[in-house]
């Protein structure tokens, strides 16, 4: 969901059939891992993907599979 747009905690909770506390717990884990970051605006907290970390993970997976380094031409 966060791939499409930033979302408030309430918007995220509304998408799942679990408690708000459970979603908050999972969001805090993702935040600690650096995969998402939060922005506070007035009484709301918005979550967004940290795309730089995701790009690093994708690059690592690509290289693990034996691909060339990111940005290099394939031979």
C-alpha positions in Angstrom: 0.0 0.0 0.0 2.8 2.4 0.8 4.3 1.8 -2.6 1.4 3.8 -4.1 1.3 6.7 -1.6 2.0 7.8 1.9 -0.7 6.8 4.4 -1.8 7.8 7.9 -1.7 5.2 10.6 -5.5 5.3 10.6 -5.7 4.6 6.9 -3.4 1.6 7.2 -5.3 0.2 10.2 -8.6 0.5 8.2 -7.1 -2.0 5.6 -6.6 -4.8 8.0 -8.8 -6.9 10.4 -6.4 -6.5 13.3 -6.1 -4.1 16.2 -4.5 -0.7 15.8 -1.9 -1.7 18.4 -0.9 -4.7 16.2 -0.4 -2.4 13.2 1.5 0.1 15.3 3.8 -2.6 16.5 4.5 -3.8 12.9 5.0 -0.2 11.7 7.6 0.4 14.5 9.5 -2.7 13.4 9.5 -1.5 9.8 10.6 1.9 11.0 13.5 0.5 13.1 14.6 -1.5 10.1 14.7 1.7 8.0 12.1 0.4 5.6 9.6 3.1 6.3 9.7 6.6 7.8 7.1 8.7 9.5 6.1 12.3 9.2 4.1 14.0 11.9 1.6 16.6 10.8 -0.8 18.0 13.4 -2.6 15.1 15.0 -1.6 12.6 12.3 1.4 10.3 11.6 2.0 9.5 8.0 4.1 6.6 6.8 6.1 6.3 3.6 8.4 3.8 2.1 12.1 4.5 2.4 12.9 3.8 -1.3 16.6 4.2 -0.9 16.7 1.2 1.5 14.5 -0.8 -0.9 16.8 0.0 -3.8 19.8 -1.2 -1.8 18.0 -4.5 -1.0 17.0 -5.0 -4.6 20.6 -4.3 -5.7 21.9 -6.8 -3.1 19.4 -9.5 -4.4 20.4 -8.8 -8.0 24.1 -9.2 -7.1 23.4 -12.3 -5.1 21.8 -13.8 -8.1 25.0 -13.2 -10.1 23.9 -10.0 -11.9 26.3 -7.2 -12.7 26.5 -4.1 -10.4 23.7 -1.6 -10.7 24.3 0.7 -13.6 26.8 -1.5 -15.4 26.1 -2.9 -18.8 25.2 -6.6 -19.0 27.7 -8.6 -21.0 
